Amino acid sequence: MAQTQINQLLTEPACEHNHHHGDKKNRTCQQQAKPGTAQGGCAFDGASITLVPITDAAHLVHGPIACAGNSWGSRGSLSSGPLMFKTGFTTDLTEQDIILGSEKRLHQSIGEIAQSYQPAAIFVYCTCVPALTGDDIEAVCQTASRKYKLPVIPVMAPGFVGSKNLGNRLAGESLLDYVIGTGEPPQLGTHVINLIGEYNIAGELWDVLPLFERLGIQVLAKMTGDARYAELTQAHHAHLNLVICAKALLNVARKMEENYGIPYLECSFYGIQDLNQCLRQIAQHFQDPELTARVEALISEETQQLERDLAPYRPKLQGKRVVLYTGGVKSWSVISAAQDLGIQVVATSTRKSTAEDKARIKELLGEAGIMIEGGGAQELLGVIQRTKADMLIAGGRNQYTALKAGIPFLDINQERHHGYAGYSGMVTLARELTHALHSPVWEQIRQLAPWEVGYE
């Protein structure tokens, strides 16, 4: 991986982090993983998160077995068909491979996968060890691709080059260099879009796709939730790109606009207001009166049904106070969803949030809202205590912080088992929040143990 390319991705011009603000220098995504501390993922982790949801491809991790074994299958991306992506492949490098070289081992591994599994493509992930020993992974992939007559795509994202967000972008570069633009679609509709940065966590993409189908909007490619390799090769024929996960694959959207003339919009599928706005933005882009009429009719129908479905939950959620600890687009989009349910978000994190995100957060929270810059367990506990929060909404690793505080917890990150996108996702979110907030176990947890009575 050339340092020039890494520097270009770290200063992605479409990312708000890298815009000049007054006399300040560009804020680049230069967080480096530090040995012995949890950084929320390295570049390899970010690359695999982005590409592994391609369901009919094989994903081969070129490195020691721990690189694959410690993280494989931890995200809840689901498939409506092929399950090839669920199988973890690794070259399982040993000390001997490191000393003598591992290119031959990599070529043999690719051949075994090609012959035994017949995947639509093979993605080969470079990890730290082969990057340090100097394996020519790109050349091996090129040779294997010719020999086995299938796409073999190198993903040059060794963990030490940077953060998970950089890994997302490096994976996007692999798509741009080797995949997008290599195929032709069988048929195109009038309004054709791609979804970029949507990973079908807990199947929530399936709550949104039927909306586009009802509107007569063709979703050509998903990048990459429940994706098939062939649809990604055809993505350059779309008329509009929809960027869902704020900044992870902005480089893909920008370069597709430069290379293929496809404009892009940034949208959120969380919350009633944001979803309605997203659909209206699409209609406004296409300037089609019939599409606009269909969008307004769908919004009216869905919001009326949603009000009926949410009626049992609103009284139980009204006025509840929550602390939200997540990152990126969810740092403000989930605020919008919670407020649609009558919940007050008293604090939220600003990790991986751009200046634009922070402005949106401040507008939604108001002057009294707390913006959490750090977010260790001690800081979260302090915020929960100060705000008298009723609940913590965060990633799975923060559930123990909520337990220490004696308040309910809801998982909002990639390990979750429920989808919260779309109109039906709002009902699911309301139900899960209600179940968590009103579970009798929390009242029991807050009581003193029998041996503590009298020693308050």
N, C-alpha and C positions, 0 to 999 in steps of 0.2 A: 504494500500500500504506500503510494508516494505521499510524502509530507505535503506536497503542493495541493493534492486533492483533499487531504484532511483539512488543511487550512481553509480551502474554499468552502467546505461543508461547515466548518466552525463559524464562518462569517456569511452564512446563507442570507442573501439580501432580502428575501421575502419574509424572513423571521424578524419579528418586532424586537427581539433581544439585540439585534445587531444594527438598529437604527441609531443615528446620532441624536442625542438629547442635549441641547445646549452645547456647552464646551466639553462634555464628557466624551470619552472614547467609546467605541463600539463595545457593547457587552456581548462577548462571544460565549459559546457553550463549551467552555474549556475545563469543566470539572474533571479532574483525574481521579481514578480509583486509587485508594491508598491501601497498601498491604495491611491486613489486620483489622480493617474497619469496614463496616457495612455501608456500601455506597448506593444501594438500590439497583445494582446491575452494572456490568461492564459493557463494552462495545459488542462483544460476541453475543451477550445476552440480548441486547437490543436488536441485533440483526436477526437472531433466531425468532424472537417475538414477532418480528415483522413478516418473516417468510414462512415459518412453519405452518401457519394456517392454510397454505396452498395444499389442498387435501389429497390430490392425486400424484404429488411429487414425493420423492424420497429425499430425506434430509440427512446428510452424512457429515458428522462432526470429526474433523481431522485434528486429533489431539489426544491427550491422555483421557482415559475413560471418565474421570471425574467431571470434565467439562460438560459432558452430556448427562452423566448419571445424576448429578446434583440438581439439575433444573428441568429435565425432560418431563413434559406432561403437567407442569405446574399451572399452566394457564387454561382457562375454561373455554377455548375456542372450539366450536362444534362444527360438525359436517353433516350435510344432508345426503351424502353419498359415500364417496371413497374414504377409507380410513388409513390409507398409506401413511399419512402424516403422523399418525399415532405411534408408529414404530420408530424407535430411536436407533440410528446407525452410528457407529464410531469406529475409527481405525485403531483405537486403543493403543496408542504409542507407548513403547517401553524404553528403558534406558538404551537398549541396543539400537533401536530405531533412531534415537537422538544422536548416537555416536556415528552410525553408519549411513544415516539418511533414510527418509521415510517415503520418498516419491514412489518407489516400487510398491510399497505396501498400500499407498493411496490408490494407485492404478488397479491393483488387485481387488481392493474393496469396491471400487466403482464397478468393475466387471462382474463381481459376484452379485451386487444389487441389480445391475442391468439384466443379467441372465436369470436370476431367481425370482425377481419381483416385477419386472417389466413396468416400471413407473413411467409416467408421462415425462418426467425430467428428474435430474438429480442435482440438488443444491449442495455444494461442498463448502463447509464453513472452516475458514482458517482460524485457528486459535493461537495462543501466545507461543507455544513451544515450536511448531513448524515455522512460525514467522521469525523467531529468533535464530533457528538453525538454517534458514534460507531456502526452504523448499520452494521450487518453482510450481506452485499449485495451479496457476493459470495455464501453463504449458501442459501439465498432466491432464487437466480438464479438457483442453482442446484436443489432445491426442485421443483420449477416451471417447470423446463425443464423436469423432470420426470413426473410431473402431466399432463402437456399439450402436451407432446410428440413432442417437437420442441426445437431447440437450443436456449438457453437464455444465452447470453454472458455478463459477468460483465466487465466493462471498468473502472478500478480504476485510475481515473485521476482527482482528485479534484483540483480546480484551484490554491490553495495556495501552491502546491508542487513545482511549477516552471513555466517555460515559455511555450509558444506555441510549441516550438520545442521539449521540453521534452514531452509534451502531444502527439505529433506525434509518438514519440517512445513508449510511454505507450500504445497507440492504437495498434501499431505494436506488442507489447508483447501480447496483447489480441488475436490478430490473430494467433500468434505462439502457444499460450497455448491452445486455444479452437477451432480454425477453421482449419488452414492449417494442412493437413495430416489426416483429418477425412473423406475424400471422395475419390472415384476412378473415373477417367475419362472414358467415353465410348470408346474413340479411340484416339490414339496419332499418329502424323505425324513424319516425319524424323527430322525436325528442330522445336523444341518447346521452346517458350520463355514465360516469365512473364514480365509484365511492372510494375515496382514498383515506386510509387511516382508520378503517372500520374492521374489527377483527372477530366479529360474531361471538363475543364473550357471552357465555350462558345462552347462546341462541338469540340474542336480542336483535340481530339483523333481520331475523325472520318476522319480527313484529313491524318492521319498516318496509320491507320489500313489497308486501301486498298493497301498501298505500301507493307506491309508484306504479304498480300494475293497474290499479283502479284509475289512475290519472292518465294512463297511456304513455308513461315514461319508461323507456327501456334502459335497464341497468346492464350495461355491457360488461363491465369488469368490476370486481370487488378487490380492493387491495388492503387486506388479503383474506378477510374472513369468509370461510366456506367457498374459497376460490378454486377454480380449475386452471391448470397451467395454460390451456389453450385460450381462455378468455383474456388472460393477461397479455398474451401476444397480440391480441386484437385491440387493446385499449386505446391505441392511437387514433381510432376512428370515431371516438365519442365526440359529442358536441359541447359537453360541459363536464368539468371535474368538480366533485363535491368533496372538500377536505373536512373530514369529521373529527379526527384527533388532532387538535390544534396545530402543533408544530412538528410532529414526528416526521412526516413525509412531505413537508412543504417544498423541498428541493425537487421532488418528483412532479408536483403540480406546476411549479415555476418552469421547469425545463420542458415539460410537455406543452406549456403555453409557448415557449420560445421555439421549440422544434416542430410542433404540429399545429400551432395556432389554436389550442384548446384553452379557453379561459377557465378560471376556477373561482368558486365561492367557498367561504368557510362557514360551516353550519354546525348546529348541535341537534341531536335527536332526543335530548333530555328536557322534559318540562313541556307543558302545554303551549306556553307563549313562544318558546324558542322553536319548537317543532312547527307551529303555525307560521312563524316568520320564515323558517327555512323553505317550506313549500311555496310561500308567496315569492321569495327571492328567485326560486327556480322559474316560476311562471313569469315573473317580471323580466328575467333574462331572455326567455324565448319569445317574448312579445307576441304571444298567441292568445287572442281573446277567448277561444274555446277552452284552452288549457287553463286560463285564469278562472273561467266560470266553473270548470271541474274542480279546481283547487278550492275555491270558496265554498262550493257545495259539499265537498268532502270535509273541510274544516268545520262547517256548520253541523253536519251530521255527526261527526266524531266527537266534537266537544259537547253536544247535547247528550249523547250516549255516555260520555265520560262523566258528566255531572251526575247522572243517575247511578253509575257504577261507584262513584266516589262518595256518594251521600252517606253510606253507613260508617265510613272511616273519618270523615271530616270532624265530627264532634270529639272524637277520641284523640285527634292530632292537633286540633286548634290550640295555638298558644304554646305548644311544647318548644323547648329551647334545645338546640343541638349545636355541637361543635363538629365542623367538617374538616377532615384532614386527608386531602388527596392532592393530586397535581394536575397541571396542564388545564385542558378545557373543562374538566370536571370541577375544578376549583370555583368556577362561577356557574356552570350550567346546572349543577346539582342544587346550587342555591336557588336558582329559578324554579326548579322542580319542587323543592321543599316549600318555597313560598306559595306556589300554586296550591299546596295542600294545607295552607294555614300555619305552617311551621316557621318558627323564627330561628334563622341561623345566626348565632351570636358571635361566631368566630370561624375563620377558615384559613387554610394554609395558602401560601403563595409560591410553593415550590414549583419550579419549571413554568412559572407564569410570566408572561410578557408584560410590558408596560400597559399594553392594551387590555390584557386580562385583568391586571390590577385595577385599572380604571373602572372596568365593568364590575369587579368585586366591590369596590368602594361605593359605587352607585347603588348596588343591590343591598349591601349591608347597612348603609347609612353611617352617620358619624359615630354611633355607639359601637359598631361592629369592630372586632379585633382581627387584624391580619397577621397570621403567624408566619414569621420568616424562617425560623429554625424548625423545631418540632420534635425534639427529644421527648422521652417519656415524662421527665420532670417538668418540662415546659407545658406539655399537654395537660398534665395533672393540675398545674397551677391555673391554666386557663379555664379548665372545667370547674375548679373550685371558685374562681372569681366570678364566673358568669352564671353559676348555679345551673349548669346545663343538665338536661334530662337524658341526653344521649350523645354518644360519639359515633359518627359515621366516618369510616376510614378503611385502610387496607387491613388484610388479615393479621399482619404482624402487630397491629395496635390493639387487638382485642384484649390483651392482658392489661394494657393501660386502663381500658374501660372497666375491667374486672377489679383492678385496684381502687378505682374511683367509686365502685359500687353502682355503676349506671349501665344501661343496656348499650349494645354495640350492634352496628350493621355494617357488613362488608360491602364496600362499593368498588373495590379494585378487581384485578383480573382473575382472582381466585374464586369469585362469587359464583353462586349456583342459580341465581335468578337474574333475568334480563329486565332492565329498567328503561329501555328506549321505547319511543313511540307512544301512542295513546294507550295501548294495552299494558305497556311497561309502567305507566303511571299508576294503574290499578294495582299491579304487582308491587310497586314501591310502597304504595299506601298500605297494602295488606301486610307486607313484611315489617314496616315501621310500627304498625299497630300491634302486631304480634310481639315484637321485641319490647316495645314500651310498656305494654300491659301484661307481660309475663309475670306470674306471681313469684317467680324465683328471686327477683330483685328485691322484693320486700323482705324475703327471708335472709338474703345476703346481708342486708343493712342492719339486721338485728344483732345484738350482742350474743356471743356464745354463752352458754350457761355458766361457765367459769369466769366470765368477764362481768357478769351482773353484780352491781355494787362497787365496781372498780372503774367507773367512767371518769 
